[in-house]
């Protein structure tokens, strides 16, 4: 199929998507992506209930557990603890 597209000077759907994504990235800044992400998040929250979020959280957690070992969890736990410690110091708490 890709060969047919090349012969007809047509772009595949994948090629068109990649080209569009690159153009969008060149034309927009981080704020653009933050805005559309927030809009998408609000729309998703309106359209789904707590069970939806529980299900996707469960699936994500299971996938992460399959793909990572104990060292991964130790590393992210340490990073989280260090970040929390910095937050407390910056807020004037000990």
Helices and strands as residue ranges (DSSP letters): H 2-7, H 13-27, H 30-47, H 50-67, H 70-90
